[in-house]
Amino acid sequence: MAPPRVLTVAGSDSGGGAGIQADLKTMLALGVHGMSVVAAVTAQNSVGVQGYWELPPEAVRAQLESVLTDIGVDAVKTGMLASAALVSAVAAMLAQVDAPLVVDPVGVSKHGDRLLDPAAVDTMRTELIPLATVVTPNLPEVAQLTGVRVEYESELPAAAAAVLELGPRWVLVKGGHLSEEPAGTPSAEAVDLLTDGTMTIVLRSPRLDTIHTHGTGCTVASAIAAYLGLGLDVPGAVKAAKDYVSGAIAAGYGLGAGIGPVDHGWRWRAGSRT
């Protein structure tokens, strides 16, 4: 029997740590069949993004149509979409798909490099995010989408409420950039808040002392999509994804001169040593 089918629509990372490469590694690790629609190509490595080139909308539509009309999907994840034209094209096609959708509203890379045209932010707000089963912004992306700026954990509910006003069913606000109240130093915990406006779940894990976190956002979003494809509900999928990502961060490794990737195969590697 074939495993659940999970599709990522995102950008390619030539360094292999984030984007479609991270998504497909995550999907394989979690036991689903990963498929990909490439929306943009980046030249990037451990020290930054040297450039990116978006694909024509017709190329992205053709890839989507090819997968959707033959193989089908049990869940979809979107990541880097680069431009308003691509966001709009992807949203129009995914509006016809009856499967859970995880939207990672990628705006800026781990190194601070812009990955979304400023003109596309409103299209993301109005056309794609309202389709989302779960949207997974980090704090800079919350600010980009809503204007709400968050520094402390106590401000997470207001941020989540602002994102929910855009229309997704659930929002996971990732608190990786939080500071410790009131000192302003980095929080000792990685705190995320998941809510649909009725149910609120705060997810906590120890903040790990590592710089090798490249691909974290892509990985958590694709893990949520994988678990939704496996049949978990949203809270269950998000909790399982956070556990998986926490282990991947703990096992992250250095490559090149800068920020290394998380280890998508950490469970397999741990098992191979026992």
BALOBA-1460 file (C-alpha; in Angstrom, 3 decimals):
// residues 274
<rec num="1" residu="m" x="0.000" y="0.000" z="0.000"/>
<rec num="2" residu="a" x="1.300" y="3.450" z="-0.914"/>
<rec num="3" residu="p" x="2.049" y="5.868" z="1.935"/>
<rec num="4" residu="p" x="0.183" y="9.186" z="2.290"/>
<rec num="5" residu="r" x="0.959" y="11.705" z="-0.456"/>
<rec num="6" residu="v" x="2.281" y="15.083" z="0.682"/>
<rec num="7" residu="l" x="3.163" y="17.923" z="-1.677"/>
<rec num="8" residu="t" x="5.490" y="20.845" z="-1.072"/>
<rec num="9" residu="v" x="5.295" y="24.018" z="-3.157"/>
<rec num="10" residu="a" x="8.400" y="26.016" z="-2.340"/>
<rec num="11" residu="g" x="11.875" y="27.176" z="-3.330"/>
<rec num="12" residu="s" x="14.968" y="25.066" z="-3.901"/>
<rec num="13" residu="d" x="17.933" y="25.489" z="-1.527"/>
<rec num="14" residu="s" x="21.204" y="24.677" z="-3.263"/>
<rec num="15" residu="g" x="22.829" y="24.088" z="0.141"/>
<rec num="16" residu="g" x="20.304" y="21.353" z="0.960"/>
<rec num="17" residu="g" x="19.317" y="22.567" z="4.425"/>
<rec num="18" residu="a" x="16.034" y="24.374" z="3.824"/>
<rec num="19" residu="g" x="13.331" y="24.733" z="1.175"/>
<rec num="20" residu="i" x="12.192" y="21.801" z="-0.911"/>
<rec num="21" residu="q" x="15.242" y="19.774" z="0.058"/>
<rec num="22" residu="a" x="14.370" y="20.057" z="3.758"/>
<rec num="23" residu="d" x="10.711" y="19.332" z="3.046"/>
<rec num="24" residu="l" x="11.406" y="16.121" z="1.151"/>
<rec num="25" residu="k" x="13.904" y="14.905" z="3.764"/>
<rec num="26" residu="t" x="11.325" y="15.528" z="6.481"/>
<rec num="27" residu="m" x="8.600" y="13.722" z="4.579"/>
<rec num="28" residu="l" x="10.808" y="10.702" z="3.996"/>
<rec num="29" residu="a" x="11.803" y="10.640" z="7.661"/>
<rec num="30" residu="l" x="8.149" y="10.694" z="8.740"/>
<rec num="31" residu="g" x="6.973" y="7.963" z="6.386"/>
<rec num="32" residu="v" x="5.024" y="9.808" z="3.698"/>
<rec num="33" residu="h" x="5.545" y="10.100" z="-0.054"/>
<rec num="34" residu="g" x="6.914" y="13.571" z="-0.731"/>
<rec num="35" residu="m" x="6.280" y="15.419" z="-4.002"/>
<rec num="36" residu="s" x="7.511" y="18.855" z="-5.042"/>
<rec num="37" residu="v" x="6.535" y="21.874" z="-7.088"/>
<rec num="38" residu="v" x="9.520" y="24.196" z="-7.497"/>
<rec num="39" residu="a" x="8.464" y="27.853" z="-7.352"/>
<rec num="40" residu="a" x="11.914" y="29.451" z="-7.175"/>
<rec num="41" residu="v" x="15.577" y="28.520" z="-7.289"/>
<rec num="42" residu="t" x="18.023" y="29.972" z="-4.793"/>
<rec num="43" residu="a" x="21.800" y="30.140" z="-4.752"/>
<rec num="44" residu="q" x="22.562" y="29.766" z="-1.066"/>
<rec num="45" residu="n" x="24.972" y="28.181" z="1.353"/>
<rec num="46" residu="s" x="25.748" y="28.305" z="5.064"/>
<rec num="47" residu="v" x="26.551" y="32.030" z="5.032"/>
<rec num="48" residu="g" x="23.595" y="33.420" z="3.109"/>
<rec num="49" residu="v" x="21.494" y="33.664" z="-0.022"/>
<rec num="50" residu="q" x="23.479" y="34.958" z="-2.966"/>
<rec num="51" residu="g" x="20.481" y="35.205" z="-5.282"/>
<rec num="52" residu="y" x="17.118" y="33.752" z="-6.263"/>
<rec num="53" residu="w" x="15.143" y="33.327" z="-9.465"/>
<rec num="54" residu="e" x="11.422" y="32.674" z="-9.512"/>
<rec num="55" residu="l" x="9.906" y="30.323" z="-12.072"/>
<rec num="56" residu="p" x="7.236" y="31.594" z="-14.481"/>
<rec num="57" residu="p" x="3.689" y="31.135" z="-13.110"/>
<rec num="58" residu="e" x="2.846" y="28.818" z="-16.024"/>
<rec num="59" residu="a" x="5.685" y="26.486" z="-14.997"/>
<rec num="60" residu="v" x="4.402" y="26.340" z="-11.424"/>
<rec num="61" residu="r" x="0.820" y="25.780" z="-12.581"/>
<rec num="62" residu="a" x="1.970" y="22.979" z="-14.893"/>
<rec num="63" residu="q" x="3.800" y="21.205" z="-12.069"/>
<rec num="64" residu="l" x="0.772" y="21.509" z="-9.789"/>
<rec num="65" residu="e" x="-1.601" y="20.255" z="-12.453"/>
<rec num="66" residu="s" x="0.674" y="17.325" z="-13.236"/>
<rec num="67" residu="v" x="0.688" y="16.114" z="-9.631"/>
<rec num="68" residu="l" x="-2.903" y="16.937" z="-8.727"/>
<rec num="69" residu="t" x="-4.554" y="15.365" z="-11.781"/>
<rec num="70" residu="d" x="-2.696" y="12.061" z="-11.581"/>
<rec num="71" residu="i" x="-1.195" y="11.276" z="-8.183"/>
<rec num="72" residu="g" x="-3.328" y="13.455" z="-5.908"/>
<rec num="73" residu="v" x="-2.487" y="14.704" z="-2.425"/>
<rec num="74" residu="d" x="-3.349" y="13.976" z="1.191"/>
<rec num="75" residu="a" x="-1.756" y="17.224" z="2.441"/>
<rec num="76" residu="v" x="0.019" y="20.249" z="0.977"/>
<rec num="77" residu="k" x="2.663" y="22.602" z="2.333"/>
<rec num="78" residu="t" x="3.689" y="25.920" z="0.807"/>
<rec num="79" residu="g" x="6.936" y="27.733" z="1.508"/>
<rec num="80" residu="m" x="8.921" y="30.308" z="-0.472"/>
<rec num="81" residu="l" x="6.729" y="31.665" z="-3.296"/>
<rec num="82" residu="a" x="8.790" y="34.781" z="-4.079"/>
<rec num="83" residu="s" x="6.283" y="36.994" z="-5.941"/>
<rec num="84" residu="a" x="2.678" y="38.135" z="-5.985"/>
<rec num="85" residu="a" x="2.123" y="36.369" z="-9.316"/>
<rec num="86" residu="l" x="3.281" y="33.038" z="-7.897"/>
<rec num="87" residu="v" x="1.332" y="33.405" z="-4.649"/>
<rec num="88" residu="s" x="-1.801" y="34.162" z="-6.658"/>
<rec num="89" residu="a" x="-1.269" y="31.292" z="-9.098"/>
<rec num="90" residu="v" x="-0.671" y="28.768" z="-6.312"/>
<rec num="91" residu="a" x="-3.641" y="30.023" z="-4.263"/>
<rec num="92" residu="a" x="-6.004" y="29.757" z="-7.234"/>
<rec num="93" residu="m" x="-5.104" y="26.119" z="-7.822"/>
<rec num="94" residu="l" x="-4.995" y="25.059" z="-4.169"/>
<rec num="95" residu="a" x="-8.430" y="26.584" z="-3.590"/>
<rec num="96" residu="q" x="-9.743" y="23.615" z="-5.614"/>
<rec num="97" residu="v" x="-7.904" y="20.995" z="-3.507"/>
<rec num="98" residu="d" x="-9.725" y="19.163" z="-0.711"/>
<rec num="99" residu="a" x="-6.747" y="18.404" z="1.527"/>
<rec num="100" residu="p" x="-5.136" y="20.048" z="4.578"/>
<rec num="101" residu="l" x="-2.924" y="23.003" z="3.675"/>
<rec num="102" residu="v" x="0.010" y="24.228" z="5.756"/>
<rec num="103" residu="v" x="1.186" y="27.723" z="4.781"/>
<rec num="104" residu="d" x="4.674" y="28.746" z="5.834"/>
<rec num="105" residu="p" x="4.658" y="32.460" z="4.870"/>
<rec num="106" residu="v" x="8.369" y="32.607" z="4.108"/>
<rec num="107" residu="g" x="9.555" y="36.191" z="3.893"/>
<rec num="108" residu="v" x="13.160" y="36.252" z="5.067"/>
<rec num="109" residu="s" x="15.882" y="33.595" z="5.215"/>
<rec num="110" residu="k" x="17.696" y="32.471" z="8.373"/>
<rec num="111" residu="h" x="20.500" y="34.839" z="7.371"/>
<rec num="112" residu="g" x="18.177" y="37.829" z="6.972"/>
<rec num="113" residu="d" x="17.966" y="37.720" z="3.163"/>
<rec num="114" residu="r" x="14.603" y="38.720" z="1.631"/>
<rec num="115" residu="l" x="12.774" y="35.836" z="-0.082"/>
<rec num="116" residu="l" x="9.374" y="37.461" z="-0.753"/>
<rec num="117" residu="d" x="8.773" y="40.546" z="-2.866"/>
<rec num="118" residu="p" x="7.193" y="43.240" z="-0.633"/>
<rec num="119" residu="a" x="4.445" y="43.581" z="-3.227"/>
<rec num="120" residu="a" x="3.476" y="39.944" z="-2.587"/>
<rec num="121" residu="v" x="2.725" y="40.371" z="1.119"/>
<rec num="122" residu="d" x="-0.830" y="41.597" z="0.542"/>
<rec num="123" residu="t" x="-1.482" y="38.753" z="-1.906"/>
<rec num="124" residu="m" x="-0.269" y="36.303" z="0.736"/>
<rec num="125" residu="r" x="-2.661" y="37.884" z="3.259"/>
<rec num="126" residu="t" x="-5.724" y="37.951" z="1.043"/>
<rec num="127" residu="e" x="-5.426" y="34.945" z="-1.288"/>
<rec num="128" residu="l" x="-3.314" y="32.175" z="0.265"/>
<rec num="129" residu="i" x="-3.516" y="32.446" z="4.057"/>
<rec num="130" residu="p" x="-7.354" y="32.306" z="4.086"/>
<rec num="131" residu="l" x="-7.081" y="28.816" z="2.525"/>
<rec num="132" residu="a" x="-4.733" y="27.507" z="5.228"/>
<rec num="133" residu="t" x="-5.561" y="24.741" z="7.653"/>
<rec num="134" residu="v" x="-2.512" y="25.945" z="9.601"/>
<rec num="135" residu="v" x="-0.304" y="28.984" z="9.000"/>
<rec num="136" residu="t" x="3.121" y="28.930" z="10.674"/>
<rec num="137" residu="p" x="4.671" y="32.420" z="10.913"/>
<rec num="138" residu="n" x="7.708" y="33.265" z="12.996"/>
<rec num="139" residu="l" x="7.736" y="36.615" z="14.788"/>
<rec num="140" residu="p" x="9.248" y="38.672" z="11.929"/>
<rec num="141" residu="e" x="6.641" y="37.163" z="9.598"/>
<rec num="142" residu="v" x="3.845" y="38.044" z="12.046"/>
<rec num="143" residu="a" x="5.074" y="41.636" z="11.937"/>
<rec num="144" residu="q" x="5.302" y="41.572" z="8.140"/>
<rec num="145" residu="l" x="1.769" y="40.207" z="7.763"/>
<rec num="146" residu="t" x="-0.065" y="42.089" z="10.512"/>
<rec num="147" residu="g" x="2.108" y="44.905" z="11.840"/>
<rec num="148" residu="v" x="2.037" y="43.317" z="15.308"/>
<rec num="149" residu="r" x="5.519" y="43.149" z="16.830"/>
<rec num="150" residu="v" x="6.264" y="40.625" z="19.558"/>
<rec num="151" residu="e" x="9.185" y="40.474" z="21.961"/>
<rec num="152" residu="y" x="7.808" y="38.616" z="24.986"/>
<rec num="153" residu="e" x="5.734" y="35.477" z="25.521"/>
<rec num="154" residu="s" x="2.864" y="37.486" z="26.997"/>
<rec num="155" residu="e" x="2.402" y="39.120" z="23.580"/>
<rec num="156" residu="l" x="1.944" y="35.862" z="21.645"/>
<rec num="157" residu="p" x="-1.879" y="35.699" z="22.013"/>
<rec num="158" residu="a" x="-2.314" y="39.132" z="20.429"/>
<rec num="159" residu="a" x="-0.048" y="38.108" z="17.560"/>
<rec num="160" residu="a" x="-2.001" y="34.911" z="16.989"/>
<rec num="161" residu="a" x="-5.316" y="36.783" z="17.069"/>
<rec num="162" residu="a" x="-4.039" y="39.212" z="14.434"/>
<rec num="163" residu="v" x="-3.023" y="36.365" z="12.126"/>
<rec num="164" residu="l" x="-6.347" y="34.561" z="12.672"/>
<rec num="165" residu="e" x="-8.120" y="37.658" z="11.393"/>
<rec num="166" residu="l" x="-6.598" y="36.884" z="7.994"/>
<rec num="167" residu="g" x="-8.759" y="33.751" z="7.793"/>
<rec num="168" residu="p" x="-6.765" y="30.546" z="8.458"/>
<rec num="169" residu="r" x="-8.350" y="27.798" z="10.561"/>
<rec num="170" residu="w" x="-5.347" y="27.564" z="12.907"/>
<rec num="171" residu="v" x="-2.235" y="29.627" z="13.501"/>
<rec num="172" residu="l" x="1.047" y="28.430" z="14.993"/>
<rec num="173" residu="v" x="3.097" y="31.443" z="16.089"/>
<rec num="174" residu="k" x="6.704" y="30.296" z="16.393"/>
<rec num="175" residu="g" x="8.432" y="32.049" z="19.276"/>
<rec num="176" residu="g" x="12.038" y="31.357" z="18.412"/>
<rec num="177" residu="h" x="12.861" y="35.070" z="18.554"/>
<rec num="178" residu="l" x="11.332" y="35.665" z="22.015"/>
<rec num="179" residu="s" x="13.205" y="37.468" z="24.764"/>
<rec num="180" residu="e" x="13.144" y="36.663" z="28.485"/>
<rec num="181" residu="e" x="10.929" y="39.046" z="30.446"/>
<rec num="182" residu="p" x="11.910" y="41.605" z="31.582"/>
<rec num="183" residu="a" x="15.651" y="41.377" z="30.964"/>
<rec num="184" residu="g" x="15.460" y="41.241" z="27.179"/>
<rec num="185" residu="t" x="17.891" y="38.313" z="26.952"/>
<rec num="186" residu="p" x="16.950" y="35.306" z="24.804"/>
<rec num="187" residu="s" x="14.329" y="33.108" z="26.470"/>
<rec num="188" residu="a" x="15.557" y="29.840" z="27.971"/>
<rec num="189" residu="e" x="12.640" y="28.050" z="26.273"/>
<rec num="190" residu="a" x="11.433" y="27.698" z="22.713"/>
<rec num="191" residu="v" x="7.785" y="28.688" z="23.120"/>
<rec num="192" residu="d" x="5.205" y="28.352" z="20.349"/>
<rec num="193" residu="l" x="1.496" y="29.147" z="20.527"/>
<rec num="194" residu="l" x="-1.133" y="27.208" z="18.571"/>
<rec num="195" residu="t" x="-4.733" y="28.425" z="18.436"/>
<rec num="196" residu="d" x="-7.901" y="28.375" z="16.363"/>
<rec num="197" residu="g" x="-9.416" y="31.185" z="18.411"/>
<rec num="198" residu="t" x="-11.247" y="28.744" z="20.696"/>
<rec num="199" residu="m" x="-8.584" y="26.257" z="21.747"/>
<rec num="200" residu="t" x="-5.113" y="27.519" z="22.682"/>
<rec num="201" residu="i" x="-2.091" y="25.283" z="23.240"/>
<rec num="202" residu="v" x="1.312" y="26.533" z="24.387"/>
<rec num="203" residu="l" x="4.166" y="24.283" z="23.304"/>
<rec num="204" residu="r" x="7.441" y="24.485" z="25.225"/>
<rec num="205" residu="s" x="10.839" y="22.917" z="24.820"/>
<rec num="206" residu="p" x="14.305" y="23.844" z="26.099"/>
<rec num="207" residu="r" x="16.148" y="26.329" z="23.899"/>
<rec num="208" residu="l" x="19.166" y="24.472" z="22.560"/>
<rec num="209" residu="d" x="22.615" y="26.056" z="22.537"/>
<rec num="210" residu="t" x="23.413" y="25.709" z="18.841"/>
<rec num="211" residu="i" x="23.725" y="27.914" z="15.790"/>
<rec num="212" residu="h" x="22.972" y="25.046" z="13.428"/>
<rec num="213" residu="t" x="19.277" y="25.720" z="12.874"/>
<rec num="214" residu="h" x="19.091" y="26.270" z="9.112"/>
<rec num="215" residu="g" x="15.812" y="24.901" z="7.757"/>
<rec num="216" residu="t" x="13.905" y="24.891" z="11.041"/>
<rec num="217" residu="g" x="10.855" y="26.749" z="9.728"/>
<rec num="218" residu="c" x="10.594" y="24.677" z="6.556"/>
<rec num="219" residu="t" x="11.026" y="21.498" z="8.565"/>
<rec num="220" residu="v" x="8.315" y="22.204" z="11.120"/>
<rec num="221" residu="a" x="5.790" y="23.175" z="8.432"/>
<rec num="222" residu="s" x="6.507" y="20.100" z="6.309"/>
<rec num="223" residu="a" x="6.400" y="17.887" z="9.411"/>
<rec num="224" residu="i" x="2.954" y="19.266" z="10.267"/>
<rec num="225" residu="a" x="1.819" y="18.540" z="6.696"/>
<rec num="226" residu="a" x="3.236" y="15.015" z="6.904"/>
<rec num="227" residu="y" x="1.441" y="14.279" z="10.154"/>
<rec num="228" residu="l" x="-1.816" y="15.736" z="8.794"/>
<rec num="229" residu="g" x="-1.390" y="13.456" z="5.790"/>
<rec num="230" residu="l" x="-0.965" y="10.543" z="8.195"/>
<rec num="231" residu="g" x="-4.353" y="11.390" z="9.711"/>
<rec num="232" residu="l" x="-3.535" y="13.304" z="12.893"/>
<rec num="233" residu="d" x="-5.663" y="16.289" z="13.856"/>
<rec num="234" residu="v" x="-4.073" y="19.739" z="13.940"/>
<rec num="235" residu="p" x="-3.048" y="19.791" z="17.630"/>
<rec num="236" residu="g" x="-1.650" y="16.265" z="17.357"/>
<rec num="237" residu="a" x="0.210" y="17.046" z="14.147"/>
<rec num="238" residu="v" x="1.739" y="20.221" z="15.575"/>
<rec num="239" residu="k" x="2.842" y="18.531" z="18.803"/>
<rec num="240" residu="a" x="4.403" y="15.626" z="16.892"/>
<rec num="241" residu="a" x="6.107" y="18.045" z="14.504"/>
<rec num="242" residu="k" x="7.595" y="20.055" z="17.377"/>
<rec num="243" residu="d" x="9.005" y="16.856" z="18.915"/>
<rec num="244" residu="y" x="10.561" y="15.886" z="15.590"/>
<rec num="245" residu="v" x="12.020" y="19.352" z="14.981"/>
<rec num="246" residu="s" x="13.423" y="19.595" z="18.516"/>
<rec num="247" residu="g" x="15.353" y="16.379" z="17.907"/>
<rec num="248" residu="a" x="16.517" y="17.611" z="14.503"/>
<rec num="249" residu="i" x="17.819" y="20.848" z="16.022"/>
<rec num="250" residu="a" x="19.608" y="18.986" z="18.804"/>
<rec num="251" residu="a" x="21.364" y="16.866" z="16.174"/>
<rec num="252" residu="g" x="22.151" y="19.766" z="13.830"/>
<rec num="253" residu="y" x="25.658" y="19.907" z="12.432"/>
<rec num="254" residu="g" x="28.090" y="22.383" z="10.953"/>
<rec num="255" residu="l" x="28.685" y="22.628" z="7.222"/>
<rec num="256" residu="g" x="30.662" y="25.415" z="5.608"/>
<rec num="257" residu="a" x="31.608" y="28.612" z="7.406"/>
<rec num="258" residu="g" x="28.191" y="29.644" z="8.731"/>
<rec num="259" residu="i" x="24.891" y="28.240" z="9.990"/>
<rec num="260" residu="g" x="24.562" y="24.495" z="9.499"/>
<rec num="261" residu="p" x="21.350" y="22.537" z="8.944"/>
<rec num="262" residu="v" x="19.183" y="20.620" z="11.343"/>
<rec num="263" residu="d" x="19.486" y="16.842" z="10.974"/>
<rec num="264" residu="h" x="16.359" y="15.504" z="9.299"/>
<rec num="265" residu="g" x="17.589" y="11.936" z="9.710"/>
<rec num="266" residu="w" x="18.292" y="12.152" z="13.442"/>
<rec num="267" residu="r" x="15.879" y="9.363" z="14.383"/>
<rec num="268" residu="w" x="17.404" y="6.985" z="11.858"/>
<rec num="269" residu="r" x="20.927" y="7.881" z="12.959"/>
<rec num="270" residu="a" x="20.038" y="7.425" z="16.623"/>
<rec num="271" residu="g" x="18.484" y="4.050" z="15.812"/>
<rec num="272" residu="s" x="21.512" y="2.950" z="13.798"/>
<rec num="273" residu="r" x="23.721" y="3.357" z="16.879"/>
<rec num="274" residu="t" x="21.611" y="1.132" z="19.106"/>
